[in-house]
């Protein structure tokens, strides 16, 4: 083959390979908060039943191609405004001819799944359950501020809680609680400003998703109904996409 023909062939090959090159899939950041005043979340089936749903949100379940990536971070809602967190992460990988070997990637995803379930289980098992106070707003605001600054393509917060705040900001357990809660629901912007001045600033939540998972009982049903309205009003006012349900599925 003549040198000129060889150069043309090599250029054509490079063009072909470039056209086969696929972009790296988007990353997903999931921040998970678990309310330790709710011992119902201590059930062993809680971890195993939710791990698969978390992987699906990250596009890393068995039906997906497995090239997506991201991070899952776990922390607790308790009687202090802050608590330690644990995280597990996997980098997204490039698919296609020039990308990562699918078999190697499958092993990486499986290791991530194992680590995810292990960290989830450890977080639940080592928690001090049954605290008297639930400083939900402060903890959620703190975590959302950090998630806001992260560089993930998709940002999700999952909160396992009845969302019944019991702190100095407001409480579902003190006298006159219904009027206080209804006042927040009717004017969420004013409430957000008030809480911000008290040191619990809520960031702009545009483009973020917040999923609240609660377990209702006959005893708490009325309060949880109001809780759903309150938190939906606050998070929607701040720009988030909000859902309130009994499970991730």
C-alpha positions in Angstrom: 0.0 0.0 0.0 1.3 3.4 -0.9 2.1 5.8 1.9 -0.5 8.2 0.8 -3.2 5.4 0.7 -2.0 4.2 4.2 -2.4 7.7 5.6 -5.9 8.0 4.1 -6.8 4.6 5.6 -5.6 5.5 9.0 -7.5 8.8 9.0 -10.6 6.9 7.9 -10.1 4.5 10.8 -9.7 7.3 13.3 -12.9 9.0 12.0 -14.7 5.6 12.4 -13.5 5.0 15.9 -14.4 8.6 16.9 -17.9 8.1 15.7 -18.2 5.0 17.8 -17.1 6.8 20.9 -19.9 7.3 23.4 -20.2 9.9 26.0 -19.8 9.0 29.7 -23.2 8.4 31.3 -24.4 11.0 33.9 -23.6 10.7 37.6 -26.2 10.6 40.4 -25.7 11.9 43.9 -28.0 10.4 46.5 -28.0 11.7 50.1 -29.9 9.5 52.5 -31.1 10.6 55.9 -32.5 8.1 58.4 -34.6 9.3 61.4 -33.5 7.4 64.4 -36.6 8.4 66.4 -38.4 6.0 64.1 -37.4 2.5 65.3 -39.6 1.0 62.5 -36.7 1.7 60.1 -34.5 -0.6 62.2 -36.2 -3.7 60.6 -33.5 -5.9 58.9 -35.7 -6.0 55.7 -35.5 -2.2 55.5 -31.9 -2.3 54.2 -32.3 -5.1 51.7 -35.6 -3.8 50.5 -34.3 -0.4 49.7 -30.8 -1.2 48.3 -32.2 -2.4 45.0 -34.4 0.8 44.7 -31.4 3.0 45.3 -29.4 1.2 42.6 -32.4 1.7 40.2 -32.4 5.4 40.8 -28.7 5.4 39.9 -29.3 3.4 36.8 -27.2 0.6 38.2 -29.8 -2.1 38.6 -29.6 -5.4 36.7 -31.7 -4.1 33.8 -29.3 -1.2 33.2 -26.1 -1.3 31.2 -24.0 -0.6 34.3 -21.9 2.3 33.1 -23.6 5.0 35.2 -21.9 6.2 38.4 -22.3 8.4 41.4 -22.3 8.5 45.2 -24.6 7.5 48.0 -24.1 9.2 51.4 -25.8 8.1 54.6 -26.4 10.1 57.8 -28.8 10.2 60.6 -31.5 12.5 61.9 -31.3 12.7 65.6 -31.3 15.1 68.6 -28.3 17.0 67.3 -28.1 19.2 64.3 -25.2 17.3 62.7 -24.0 13.7 62.7 -21.3 11.7 61.0 -21.9 10.4 57.5 -20.7 7.4 55.5 -20.4 7.2 51.8 -19.9 4.8 48.9 -19.1 5.8 45.4 -18.5 4.5 41.9 -17.1 6.5 38.9 -19.1 6.4 35.7 -17.4 4.5 32.8 -17.3 5.1 29.1 -19.2 2.4 27.1 -18.6 1.5 23.5 -15.7 0.2 21.5 -13.2 2.6 23.2 -14.8 2.2 26.6 -14.4 -0.1 29.5 -14.7 -3.9 29.2 -18.3 -4.8 30.1 -17.2 -7.8 32.1 -14.8 -5.7 34.2 -17.5 -3.1 34.7 -20.0 -5.7 35.8 -17.6 -6.8 38.6 -17.1 -3.1 39.6 -20.8 -2.6 39.9 -21.2 -5.7 41.9 -18.6 -4.6 44.3 -20.3 -1.2 44.6 -23.7 -3.0 45.3 -22.0 -5.1 48.1 -20.4 -2.0 49.6 -23.7 0.0 49.4 -25.6 -2.6 51.3 -22.8 -3.1 53.8 -22.6 0.7 54.6 -26.4 1.0 54.7 -26.6 -1.9 57.1 -23.8 -0.6 59.3 -25.4 2.8 59.5 -28.6 1.4 60.7 -27.1 -1.1 63.1 -24.8 1.4 64.8 -27.4 4.1 65.2 -28.7 5.0 68.7 -32.4 4.5 68.2 -35.3 6.1 70.0 -34.0 9.7 70.5 -36.5 12.2 72.0 -35.9 15.1 69.6 -35.9 15.1 65.8 -34.0 18.2 64.5 -35.2 17.4 61.0 -35.2 20.8 59.4 -31.6 21.7 60.5 -30.2 18.4 59.4 -32.0 18.4 56.1 -31.0 22.0 55.4 -27.3 21.2 56.2 -27.3 18.2 53.9 -29.1 20.0 51.1 -26.6 22.8 51.2 -23.8 20.3 50.6 -25.7 18.4 47.9 -26.4 21.7 46.2 -22.6 22.4 45.9 -21.9 18.9 44.6 -21.2 18.3 40.9 -23.5 15.4 40.2 -25.7 15.5 37.1 -28.7 14.3 39.1 -29.2 15.2 42.8 -31.6 13.3 45.0 -32.3 13.4 48.7 -34.1 10.4 50.3 -35.5 11.0 53.9 -36.7 8.0 55.9 -38.8 9.7 58.5 -42.3 10.5 59.6 -41.1 14.1 59.2 -42.6 15.1 62.5 -40.2 17.9 63.6 -39.6 18.2 67.3 -37.2 21.0 67.9 -37.1 24.7 68.9 -37.8 25.7 65.3 -41.2 24.1 65.5 -42.8 20.9 66.9 -45.6 18.6 66.3 -45.7 17.6 69.9 -46.1 21.0 71.7 -49.3 22.9 72.6 -50.8 24.8 69.7 -48.9 22.8 67.2 -51.7 22.6 64.6 -51.9 26.4 64.3 -48.1 26.7 64.1 -48.0 24.0 61.3 -50.9 25.5 59.4 -49.2 28.9 59.6 -46.0 27.5 58.0 -48.1 25.7 55.3 -49.9 28.9 54.4 -46.7 31.0 54.1 -43.7 28.8 53.4 -41.5 31.7 52.2 -41.9 33.5 55.5 -41.1 30.3 57.4 -38.0 29.6 55.4 -36.8 33.2 56.1 -37.5 32.8 59.8 -35.6 29.5 60.0 -32.7 30.9 58.0 -32.4 33.7 60.5 -32.3 31.1 63.2 -29.3 29.5 61.5 -31.0 26.9 59.3 -30.7 28.3 55.8 -32.4 26.4 53.0 -30.6 26.6 49.6 -32.1 27.0 46.2 -33.3 23.5 45.4 -34.0 24.0 41.7 -33.4 20.7 39.7 -33.1 18.6 42.9 -35.4 15.8 43.9 -36.5 15.1 47.5 -38.2 11.8 48.3 -39.7 11.4 51.8 -40.4 7.8 52.9 -42.7 7.5 55.9 -44.4 4.7 57.8 -47.9 5.7 58.9 -49.8 4.3 61.9 -53.3 4.9 63.2 -51.7 7.1 65.9 -49.7 9.4 63.7 -51.8 9.5 60.5 -53.3 12.9 61.2 -50.0 14.5 62.0 -48.3 12.9 59.0 -51.0 14.3 56.7 -50.1 17.8 57.9 -46.4 16.9 57.8 -46.7 16.0 54.1 -48.4 19.4 53.4 -45.8 21.3 55.4 -42.6 19.8 53.9 -44.1 19.7 50.4 -44.8 23.4 50.7 -41.3 24.2 52.0 -39.4 22.2 49.5 -41.5 23.2 46.5 -41.2 26.9 47.5 -37.4 26.3 47.3 -37.6 24.8 43.8 -37.4 21.0 44.5 -39.4 18.2 42.9 -41.1 16.6 45.9 -42.6 13.2 46.6 -44.1 11.8 49.8 -44.8 8.0 50.0 -44.5 4.8 51.9 -41.7 3.4 49.7 -39.2 4.2 46.9 -40.9 1.9 44.4 
